[in-house]
Amino acid sequence: MPDPGATAAAVEALITGRRSIRAFRPDPVPATLVEHLLDVSARAPSGTNMQPWRVYALAGGDRARLSAALRQAHHREPASGRVSEYEYYPAPLFEPYLGRRRTVGFGLYGLLGIGRGEHARMHAQHARNLDFFDAPVGLIFTVHRDLKIGSWLDYGMFLGNIMTAARAHGLETCAQAAFAPFHAVIRQHLPIAQDEIVVCGMALGYEDVSAPENALRTSRVPARDFTTFLGFEDAEAGPAPG
């Protein structure tokens, strides 16, 4: 029988070691492996087994052509003219979420040597999103526009599964909401029906460990700061070992 401790350690390592990778090697990822990851990830729970996800997987020339069109739109159009079909963040963003977002931004730009007010370099770095950070595989995710928040919750579990399953095969990912405002351009290159909303993109490939931006490590608030424990006899005993 498998050692439960070893299994737990392996699964937890895949989850806790996940990071948003923003530079990839060009090594190709076979379509069979991508399909396998999606099959495994589709075991995510969904309300009454509705399975609300739809995926467009791109590689090679198809990925390159989409990215080229997106980069052109990014440099041609002001950001104010691009609107996602759903709201990701509230406006204005408030604490503690604003502070956490700023911490990530300062950390990333610090590693890249991009200072405050260097808007051209920030603009160029944002465009890297649209290249899937040079990953060999780009994934675009959509959902039927008439589905409600429950299906979006289900979708998050599906995306999380992909990111964890990818790591089990030596791959890394970056989930990218940056694609959502470019839904009009994306529709010109992919057979996305009008009843589908572009949820996000995802870069998939092998990490470029030499890239400075991949040294970014983000913190997490401990469970005791966001959880109320009720009825547990050992609730005051402190965190679990390990």
VOBA-1610 file (N, C-alpha, C; in pm, whole numbers, padded with zeros to 5 digits, always signed):
BEGIN
Met+00084-00121+00000Met+00000+00000+00000Met+00087+00125+00000Pro+00041+00230-00064Pro+00117+00355-00062Pro+00130+00408+00080Asp+00243+00471+00106Asp+00265+00533+00236Asp+00185+00663+00243Pro+00084+00672+00332Pro+00002+00793+00338Pro+00084+00918+00364Gly+00187+00905+00447Gly+00271+01021+00476Gly+00345+01070+00354Ala+00399+00975+00277Ala+00473+01012+00156Ala+00380+01072+00052Thr+00259+01014+00039Thr+00162+01068-00055Thr+00122+01210-00018Ala+00095+01231+00111Ala+00058+01365+00157Ala+00170+01464+00131Ala+00293+01424+00158Ala+00407+01514+00137Ala+00422+01550-00010Ala+00402+01450-00098Ala+00417+01476-00241Ala+00310+01571-00293Val+00185+01547-00250Val+00075+01634-00294Val+00094+01775-00240Glu+00129+01786-00114Glu+00147+01918-00053Glu+00263+01993-00117Ala+00369+01921-00155Ala+00481+01986-00222Ala+00440+02044-00357Leu+00356+01972-00430Leu+00308+02022-00559Leu+00226+02150-00540Ile+00144+02152-00435Ile+00057+02267-00412Ile+00137+02386-00361Thr+00218+02364-00257Thr+00288+02477-00194Thr+00404+02528-00279Gly+00453+02444-00370Gly+00563+02489-00456Gly+00517+02561-00581Arg+00387+02566-00603Arg+00336+02634-00723Arg+00362+02784-00715Arg+00409+02839-00826Arg+00430+02983-00839Arg+00384+03027-00977Ser+00360+03155-00992Ser+00331+03210-01125Ser+00463+03230-01196Ile+00488+03148-01297Ile+00614+03153-01371Ile+00597+03249-01489Arg+00692+03341-01502Arg+00679+03447-01602Arg+00792+03447-01704Ala+00858+03332-01718Ala+00958+03312-01824Ala+00974+03162-01842Phe+00961+03116-01968Phe+00963+02973-01997Phe+01069+02941-02101Arg+01114+02816-02099Arg+01202+02765-02204Arg+01117+02730-02326Pro+01176+02724-02444Pro+01098+02694-02566Pro+01068+02546-02587Asp+01117+02459-02500Asp+01097+02314-02517Asp+00950+02283-02539Pro+00916+02209-02644Pro+00774+02181-02673Pro+00711+02087-02570Val+00581+02099-02557Val+00502+02009-02472Val+00408+01933-02564Pro+00411+01801-02564Pro+00327+01724-02657Pro+00179+01746-02633Ala+00102+01743-02740Ala-00043+01757-02729Ala-00102+01647-02643Thr-00042+01528-02649Thr-00095+01417-02568Thr-00082+01447-02419Leu+00025+01513-02379Leu+00043+01548-02238Leu-00055+01658-02198Val-00073+01757-02284Val-00170+01863-02255Val-00310+01804-02239Glu-00346+01715-02329Glu-00477+01651-02322Glu-00490+01570-02193His-00384+01500-02155His-00388+01422-02032His-00409+01513-01911Leu-00337+01624-01905Leu-00352+01717-01793Leu-00496+01770-01784Leu-00555+01798-01899Leu-00692+01850-01899Leu-00791+01741-01859Asp-00766+01618-01902Asp-00852+01507-01860Asp-00848+01489-01709Val-00728+01490-01653Val-00712+01474-01508Val-00779+01591-01435Ser-00756+01712-01484Ser-00807+01831-01416Ser-00957+01842-01422Ala-01018+01782-01524Ala-01163+01785-01538Ala-01234+01700-01434Arg-01158+01630-01349Arg-01216+01563-01234Arg-01251+01662-01124Ala-01227+01788-01145Ala-01267+01891-01048Ala-01417+01882-01024Pro-01461+01909-00901Pro-01604+01906-00874Pro-01675+02023-00942Ser-01797+01998-00985Ser-01880+02107-01038Ser-02025+02077-01002Gly-02100+02180-00975Gly-02239+02164-00933Gly-02318+02077-01030Thr-02378+01970-00979Thr-02453+01872-01058Thr-02374+01826-01181Asn-02242+01823-01167Asn-02152+01774-01272Asn-02170+01848-01404Met-02192+01980-01397Met-02214+02059-01519Met-02088+02078-01602Gln-01969+02076-01537Gln-01842+02088-01610Gln-01844+02210-01703Pro-01840+02331-01646Pro-01864+02451-01726Pro-01746+02498-01810Trp-01634+02429-01805Trp-01514+02477-01871Trp-01510+02444-02020Arg-01447+02535-02094Arg-01413+02510-02235Arg-01274+02566-02256Val-01189+02491-02327Val-01048+02527-02338Val-01005+02530-02484Tyr-00923+02630-02517Tyr-00858+02639-02648Tyr-00708+02629-02622Ala-00646+02521-02669Ala-00503+02496-02646Ala-00426+02529-02772Leu-00326+02614-02758Leu-00252+02663-02875Leu-00103+02636-02860Ala-00040+02602-02970Ala+00105+02584-02976Ala+00152+02624-03115Gly+00282+02631-03132Gly+00339+02658-03264Gly+00290+02786-03328Gly+00260+02777-03458Gly+00220+02895-03533Gly+00090+02955-03486Asp-00004+02874-03441Asp-00131+02927-03393Asp-00112+03013-03268Arg-00028+02965-03177Arg+00000+03045-03057Arg+00073+03173-03094Ala+00170+03162-03185Ala+00249+03279-03225Ala+00163+03384-03294Arg+00071+03341-03381Arg-00014+03438-03451Arg-00108+03509-03356Leu-00165+03437-03262Leu-00253+03502-03165Leu-00174+03602-03083Ser-00057+03564-03036Ser+00023+03655-02954Ser+00064+03779-03032Ala+00098+03762-03159Ala+00137+03877-03241Ala+00022+03976-03254Ala-00099+03924-03275Ala-00216+04012-03287Ala-00245+04082-03154Leu-00229+04011-03044Leu-00255+04069-02913Leu-00151+04176-02878Arg-00026+04151-02911Arg+00078+04251-02886Arg+00050+04376-02966Gln+00010+04359-03090Gln-00021+04476-03175Gln-00134+04557-03115Ala-00239+04490-03068Ala-00350+04561-03005Ala-00306+04630-02877His-00220+04564-02802His-00171+04619-02676His-00095+04749-02699His-00013+04754-02804His+00068+04873-02831His-00012+04980-02905Arg-00119+04939-02973Arg-00195+05034-03054Arg-00306+05103-02975Glu-00371+05030-02886Glu-00489+05082-02818Glu-00459+05118-02673Pro-00515+05228-02625Pro-00498+05261-02483Pro-00570+05159-02396Ala-00514+05133-02278Ala-00572+05034-02189Ala-00716+05068-02152Ser-00747+05196-02147Ser-00883+05238-02110Ser-00987+05193-02210Gly-00943+05159-02333Gly-01037+05117-02436Gly-01063+04968-02438Arg-00993+04895-02350Arg-01010+04750-02345Arg-01083+04713-02216Val-01194+04645-02228Val-01276+04612-02112Val-01306+04463-02113Ser-01281+04397-02001Ser-01315+04257-01987Ser-01467+04242-01985Glu-01515+04121-02015Glu-01658+04097-02012Glu-01708+04064-01871Tyr-01621+04069-01775Tyr-01660+04053-01635Tyr-01566+04136-01549Glu-01604+04164-01428Glu-01521+04244-01337Glu-01440+04151-01248Tyr-01308+04162-01258Tyr-01219+04079-01176Tyr-01197+04145-01040Tyr-01170+04275-01041Tyr-01143+04349-00917Tyr-01250+04455-00893Pro-01279+04485-00767Pro-01368+04597-00740Pro-01295+04729-00767Ala-01368+04832-00793Ala-01310+04965-00814Ala-01379+05064-00721Pro-01304+05126-00631Pro-01160+05107-00611Pro-01130+04983-00528Leu-01009+04929-00546Leu-00963+04817-00465Leu-00931+04868-00325Phe-00958+04788-00225Phe-00943+04833-00086Phe-00855+04737-00008Glu-00819+04778+00114Glu-00731+04697+00198Glu-00808+04580+00260Pro-00741+04468+00286Pro-00597+04445+00272Pro-00554+04403+00131Tyr-00650+04396+00039Tyr-00623+04342-00095Tyr-00535+04434-00178Leu-00555+04565-00161Leu-00473+04661-00235Leu-00327+04647-00196Gly-00302+04635-00067Gly-00164+04622-00021Gly-00098+04495-00071Arg-00172+04386-00073Arg-00115+04260-00122Arg-00083+04270-00270Arg-00172+04335-00345Arg-00148+04350-00489Arg-00024+04436-00513Arg-00010+04542-00437Arg+00106+04630-00454Arg+00235+04557-00419Thr+00232+04475-00317Thr+00351+04401-00277Thr+00401+04312-00390Val+00309+04244-00458Val+00347+04158-00570Val+00405+04243-00683Gly+00340+04354-00714Gly+00390+04440-00822Gly+00527+04495-00794Phe+00548+04545-00671Phe+00679+04600-00634Phe+00785+04489-00639Gly+00749+04369-00593Gly+00845+04259-00592Gly+00886+04219-00733Leu+00788+04207-00823Leu+00818+04168-00961Leu+00902+04273-01031Tyr+00858+04397-01024Tyr+00931+04503-01093Tyr+01070+04524-01032Gly+01082+04500-00902Gly+01214+04511-00840Gly+01311+04408-00896Leu+01266+04285-00914Leu+01351+04181-00970Leu+01391+04214-01113Leu+01302+04282-01186Leu+01328+04317-01326Leu+01401+04451-01340Gly+01423+04519-01228Gly+01491+04648-01232Gly+01407+04759-01292Ile+01275+04746-01282Ile+01184+04848-01334Ile+01143+04938-01218Gly+01176+05066-01228Gly+01149+05159-01121Gly+01016+05230-01136Arg+00976+05300-01031Arg+00853+05379-01034Arg+00859+05481-01148Gly+00750+05493-01219Gly+00742+05591-01326Gly+00799+05546-01458Glu+00858+05425-01464Glu+00911+05375-01592Glu+00798+05307-01670His+00708+05391-01717His+00584+05340-01776His+00608+05260-01904Ala+00705+05299-01984Ala+00732+05226-02108Ala+00778+05084-02077Arg+00862+05069-01975Arg+00910+04934-01940Arg+00797+04853-01876Met+00712+04919-01799Met+00596+04848-01743Met+00504+04801-01853His+00484+04886-01952His+00398+04853-02066His+00455+04732-02140Ala+00587+04731-02158Ala+00652+04621-02229Ala+00642+04492-02149Gln+00656+04501-02017Gln+00644+04382-01934Gln+00502+04327-01937His+00403+04416-01939His+00265+04369-01947His+00242+04295-02080Ala+00307+04341-02185Ala+00292+04275-02315Ala+00347+04133-02312Arg+00440+04105-02220Arg+00494+03970-02209Arg+00383+03870-02175Asn+00280+03916-02101Asn+00165+03831-02074Asn+00107+03774-02203Leu+00095+03860-02303Leu+00028+03825-02426Leu+00110+03730-02513Asp+00236+03714-02478Asp+00324+03614-02540Asp+00324+03485-02457Phe+00234+03475-02361Phe+00233+03362-02268Phe+00371+03345-02205Phe+00441+03458-02188Phe+00576+03457-02130Phe+00668+03358-02202Asp+00648+03344-02333Asp+00727+03257-02420Asp+00705+03108-02394Ala+00601+03073-02320Ala+00570+02932-02300Ala+00531+02868-02433Pro+00564+02742-02455Pro+00530+02678-02582Pro+00381+02650-02598Val+00307+02646-02486Val+00164+02620-02492Val+00089+02735-02425Gly-00011+02784-02495Gly-00101+02884-02439Gly-00241+02827-02430Leu-00305+02846-02319Leu-00443+02799-02300Leu-00534+02919-02281Ile-00646+02918-02351Ile-00749+03020-02334Ile-00874+02950-02282Phe-00930+03004-02175Phe-01045+02942-02109Phe-01169+03029-02127Thr-01281+02966-02158Thr-01407+03039-02171Thr-01516+02969-02091Val-01623+03043-02065Val-01739+02990-01995Val-01864+03047-02061His-01972+02971-02060His-02098+03019-02118His-02144+03142-02040Arg-02179+03247-02111Arg-02209+03375-02047Arg-02337+03372-01962Asp-02422+03271-01981Asp-02544+03264-01901Asp-02528+03185-01772Leu-02411+03123-01753Leu-02388+03052-01628Leu-02360+03152-01516Lys-02387+03110-01393Lys-02380+03202-01279Lys-02256+03176-01194Ile-02250+03243-01080Ile-02129+03244-00999Ile-02088+03105-00952Gly-02185+03015-00934Gly-02150+02879-00893Gly-02059+02811-00994Ser-02088+02830-01122Ser-02004+02769-01225Ser-01866+02834-01230Trp-01858+02962-01197Trp-01728+03029-01192Trp-01645+02974-01074Leu-01712+02942-00962Leu-01642+02878-00852Leu-01587+02742-00895Asp-01671+02666-00966Asp-01627+02536-01018Asp-01506+02553-01110Tyr-01510+02657-01190Tyr-01403+02683-01287Tyr-01270+02703-01217Gly-01273+02773-01103Gly-01150+02796-01029Gly-01086+02666-00983Met-01169+02569-00943Met-01114+02441-00901Met-01051+02367-01018Phe-01111+02379-01135Phe-01055+02319-01257Phe-00920+02380-01289Leu-00910+02512-01284Leu-00784+02580-01312Leu-00677+02540-01210Gly-00716+02532-01083Gly-00621+02490-00981Gly-00569+02350-01005Asn-00657+02262-01050Asn-00614+02125-01081Asn-00510+02124-01192Ile-00531+02205-01295Ile-00435+02209-01406Ile-00297+02251-01355Met-00295+02353-01273Met-00166+02405-01225Met-00094+02305-01136Thr-00170+02228-01057Thr-00108+02127-00973Thr-00065+02006-01054Ala-00152+01957-01142Ala-00120+01841-01224Ala+00000+01867-01314Ala+00011+01989-01365Ala+00124+02023-01451Ala+00256+02005-01376Arg+00259+02046-01251Arg+00383+02035-01173Arg+00425+01891-01152Ala+00327+01800-01146Ala+00359+01658-01130Ala+00435+01604-01250His+00427+01674-01364His+00496+01632-01487His+00615+01723-01518Gly+00660+01800-01420Gly+00776+01885-01440Gly+00747+02014-01512Leu+00620+02045-01532Leu+00579+02168-01601Leu+00540+02275-01499Glu+00539+02398-01545Glu+00493+02510-01462Glu+00390+02591-01540Thr+00324+02681-01471Thr+00215+02757-01532Thr+00213+02900-01481Cys+00133+02981-01549Cys+00095+03113-01499Cys-00047+03140-01546Ala-00138+03152-01451Ala-00276+03188-01486Ala-00280+03338-01514Gln-00349+03379-01622Gln-00336+03515-01671Gln-00471+03579-01703Ala-00518+03661-01612Ala-00640+03737-01638Ala-00617+03844-01744Ala-00492+03871-01777Ala-00457+03977-01873Ala-00519+03954-02010Phe-00559+03830-02041Phe-00618+03804-02173Phe-00764+03847-02182Ala-00833+03854-02070Ala-00977+03880-02073Ala-01015+04011-02144Pro-00943+04122-02122Pro-00983+04245-02192Pro-00961+04241-02343Phe-00889+04142-02392Phe-00860+04131-02535Phe-00952+04031-02604His-01070+04009-02546His-01159+03906-02600His-01196+03930-02746Ala-01208+04056-02787Ala-01246+04084-02927Ala-01137+04037-03023Val-01011+04061-02987Val-00899+04016-03072Val-00890+03864-03071Ile-00907+03805-02954Ile-00899+03660-02943Ile-01005+03593-03029Arg-01123+03651-03035Arg-01231+03593-03115Arg-01198+03592-03264Gln-01112+03682-03306Gln-01073+03685-03448Gln-00984+03568-03485His-00926+03502-03385His-00830+03395-03412His-00877+03258-03363Leu-00976+03255-03276Leu-01024+03129-03221Leu-01175+03116-03246Pro-01224+02995-03263Pro-01367+02976-03290Pro-01451+02985-03163Ile-01448+03101-03100Ile-01522+03121-02976Ile-01661+03174-03008Ala-01762+03103-02964Ala-01899+03144-02989Ala-01934+03270-02911Gln-02034+03343-02956Gln-02073+03466-02889Gln-02131+03441-02750Asp-02175+03318-02725Asp-02228+03291-02591Asp-02120+03247-02493Glu-01992+03261-02532Glu-01880+03229-02444Glu-01810+03358-02400Ile-01770+03363-02274Ile-01691+03472-02219Ile-01547+03423-02201Val-01450+03503-02241Val-01310+03470-02216Val-01282+03493-02067Val-01250+03386-01998Val-01224+03393-01854Val-01081+03437-01827Cys-00985+03367-01887Cys-00844+03397-01864Cys-00761+03315-01962Gly-00632+03334-01957Gly-00538+03250-02029Gly-00449+03179-01930Met-00364+03093-01981Met-00265+03027-01895Met-00145+02988-01979Ala-00027+03023-01930Ala+00097+02979-01992Ala+00134+02844-01933Leu+00181+02753-02017Leu+00216+02617-01975Leu+00346+02575-02042Gly+00443+02535-01962Gly+00570+02492-02019Gly+00672+02466-01911Tyr+00799+02469-01951Tyr+00909+02441-01859Tyr+00973+02573-01815Glu+00993+02587-01686Glu+01045+02712-01629Glu+01186+02744-01680Asp+01208+02869-01712Asp+01343+02920-01738Asp+01399+02963-01602Val+01479+02878-01543Val+01527+02904-01406Val+01628+03018-01401Ser+01679+03059-01517Ser+01777+03168-01519Ser+01711+03306-01520Ala+01579+03312-01542Ala+01509+03440-01553Ala+01490+03502-01414Pro+01531+03627-01396Pro+01520+03688-01263Pro+01378+03697-01210Glu+01280+03716-01297Glu+01142+03730-01251Glu+01089+03602-01187Asn+01151+03488-01221Asn+01105+03362-01163Asn+01157+03340-01021Ala+01235+03434-00972Ala+01280+03427-00833Ala+01175+03484-00738Leu+01066+03539-00792Leu+00963+03599-00707Leu+00895+03491-00622Arg+00887+03516-00494Arg+00817+03428-00400Arg+00714+03513-00326Thr+00590+03472-00329Thr+00485+03546-00260Thr+00448+03476-00130Ser+00404+03553-00032Ser+00367+03498+00097Ser+00218+03466+00100Arg+00177+03391+00200Arg+00037+03361+00222Arg+00002+03388+00368Val-00118+03438+00390Val-00168+03459+00525Val-00193+03323+00587Pro-00149+03298+00710Pro-00172+03167+00772Pro-00320+03143+00800Ala-00357+03015+00803Ala-00497+02977+00820Ala-00559+03037+00945Arg-00480+03050+01051Arg-00536+03103+01177Arg-00575+03250+01166Asp-00527+03317+01060Asp-00563+03458+01041Asp-00693+03472+00962Phe-00735+03367+00891Phe-00859+03381+00812Phe-00964+03274+00845Thr-00937+03193+00948Thr-01028+03084+00983Thr-01073+03097+01128Thr-01201+03077+01153Thr-01255+03068+01288Thr-01279+02921+01319Phe-01205+02867+01416Phe-01218+02727+01454Phe-01319+02715+01569Leu-01417+02630+01551Leu-01522+02612+01651Leu-01538+02464+01682Gly-01538+02429+01810Gly-01563+02292+01852Gly-01444+02199+01847Phe-01326+02249+01815Phe-01206+02165+01811Phe-01138+02170+01948Glu-01115+02055+02009Glu-01053+02052+02140Glu-00909+02103+02136Asp-00843+02086+02023Asp-00703+02129+02014Asp-00686+02260+01937Ala-00795+02339+01928Ala-00789+02460+01845Ala-00688+02560+01894Glu-00651+02554+02022Glu-00553+02650+02076Glu-00413+02591+02081Ala-00397+02471+02024Ala-00269+02403+02037Ala-00162+02452+01941Gly-00200+02539+01850Gly-00104+02591+01754Gly-00111+02516+01622Pro-00026+02553+01528Pro-00033+02493+01395Pro+00005+02346+01397Ala-00043+02274+01298Ala-00012+02131+01287Ala+00134+02113+01257Pro+00193+02002+01302Pro+00336+01978+01275Pro+00362+01960+01128Gly+00487+01986+01092Gly+00529+01963+00954Gly+00546+02088+00877
//
